[in-house]
């Protein structure tokens, strides 16, 4: 089963994910573990991105929350997450929020970036970006936004080529799909 399961609509994060991210952020600040928890959440979010089975299992209402929590805690421990990261993942699963862990990770990353004085953006590309490509995009964004920029990346093969950058309510679409759609529209109106 390769369907993508998410409670996210147009890149918006649920209120519950925002609350979990805020609580985790406050705990991480108190424990002086902001960087460690940010790394932990990026690791678990990456696991969700690469495993359709994990996404489906996390969202399944047929799996008991306690069982789901034990499984996700085991995955978190295997990924080498800190004790705070493991507890957050387990708690989210226990409270029927396992499918929202990637949203919690994104909301946490935005808070951490703001705390550091940086802007958090999302880069969606047709294929995985090399480190040089990502660095070039970030350099252009820093110049355009006038602030330090940190980014999360994900792949959407439907873009055909190019990339989309989302920075808050702003979006820059340099995808081949958008260019082809524009060309189709221009041909229809001609």
N, C-alpha and C positions, 0 to 999 in steps of 0.2 A: 504494500500500500504506500503510495508516494504522495498522497494528498497533503496539502499544507493546512495545518490546523492552527488557527489563531483567533484571538478575540480582538484583534487590532483592525481598525477601519481607517484607511487612508493615512497610515503612519501615526495615528493618534494612539496614545497610551491610555489604558483604562485607569480609572480613579484608584482602584485597588493597587495596581502596579505602582502608581505614583506614591501612595501611602507607604507601601513596603520600601520603596526606594528612599523616601524621606527618613523613615525609621532606621534603615540600614546606614544611611549617610550620617545621621546623628550618632549612632553607635560607633561607627568607624572613626568619626572625629574624636569622640571621647577616648577611644582605645588607641588613638594615633595609628590607625590601620587603614587610612583612606586608600593609599596606593595598593596595598595588598588586596583589599576587598574589590577594588576596581578591576584588578588583574583577575581575581577569582571569577567575578561576574562575566568578564569578557570570555574567559575559558568555558564556562558553562553555556553561555550564549552561543559560542562557536560549536559546541557539541550539539545544540539544538539545530543550528543551521545545517550541519552536515548529516544529521541522522533523522530521516523521515520517521523511522520507527520510534525514536525518542519523542518526537513531536506528537505523534498519534497516541502513544501510551500516556504521555503527560496530560493529554486532553480527554482521555477516555473516562466516561462516567462509570464504566463497568469495573474499573480497578479501584479497590478500596483505598482511600486516602492514606491510611497507615502503611499499607503495602507499597503504595506509590512513593511515599516518603522514604521508606527504607531503601528502595531501589535507587532513588535519586541521591540519597546520602552516600550510598556505595559508589555511585558514578562520580559524585563530587570528590570523595576521598581518593578515588583512583586518579582523578585529574590533578590531585595535589592541592586542592583548595584549603585555605586556612580554616581553623575552627569556626571563625565567625561566618565565613562563606558557606561552610557545610551546614551550620545551624540555620542560616537564612534559606538555603535550598530546601532543607528538611521541613522547616516551618511553613514555607509557601506551599509545599506539596501536602502537608498535613491539613492545611486550611483550604484545600481545593483550589489552589492558585498555581499549580505546577505548570500549566500551559502558558502562564503569564511570566515565567522566569525570564525569557528574552526581553520582554517589555520592561521588567524590573531592572534588568541590566542596562538597557538603554537610558531609562530615566535616571538611574544612579550615575551613569557616565556623564550625562548632561549636568547634573548637580556638581559632580567632582570637577568638571571642566570650568563651570562658572566660579566655583570656589578658587580655582587656580587663576582666574581671570581670562580663561580661554573660551572660545565658542565651540560647541559640539556640533558636528555635521555628520550626515550620513551620505556615503558614496555608494551608489548602486551601479554596477557595471555589468556588461554583457558576459564578461569572463573575469576570472580572478586577476587583480591588478598586481604588477610587480612592485617592489618597494620603490623603485625609481619613478614609476608612473604615479604612484600614490603621493610621493614626495613632491612631484611637479604640480599635481592638482592642489595639494595643501599649500604650496608656495603661492600659487595664483589666488587661492581663497584668502590667505592671510593678507595679501595686498588689497584685494577687493573689499574684504570685510573690515580691514583696519584693526585686526585683533589676532592673537594667537589662536590656532585652530587645532582641534583634535578630531579624529574621524573614526567612525565605525564603517565597515564595508560589508556589502553583500552582493551576491550575483543574481541577476535576473536575465536569463538567456533570451527572453522575449524581446529584449532591447535590440537584438541582432548585433549591434556594435556600439561603441561609445559608452557614455555614462550619464548619470543624473546625480546632481548634488542637491541635498535638502539641508538648508540651514534655517531652522526655525520655520517661519511661514514663507520663506523664500525658496524657490526651486530654480535650478539651472539645468536645462535639459539639452545635453549634447549627444543624444543617442541617435543612432541611425534610424530607429523606428520613428522617432519624432520628425526627422527630416523627410522620411518617406511619406508619413501622414500629411505633412505640409505640402509636399509635392502633389499628392493625390488631390488635396483640397484645391490647390492652384489649378490643376488640370480640369477639375470639375467646374470651376467657376469661369474658365476660359471659353 
